[in-house]
């Protein structure tokens, strides 16, 4: 009975933690891609125009 109680408590907590970490990594990755495009755009403006 005690073992089932621990599984019921810790499974949603661990799933929520994994989801939060995954979401944070995705958000950082998106931001870095946007900054790379901005950097390329700035370099094009500087050297081409």
Secondary structure, 3 states (H helix, E strand, C coil): CHHHHHHHHHHHHHHHHHHHHHHHHHHHHHHHHHHHHHHHHHHHHHHCC
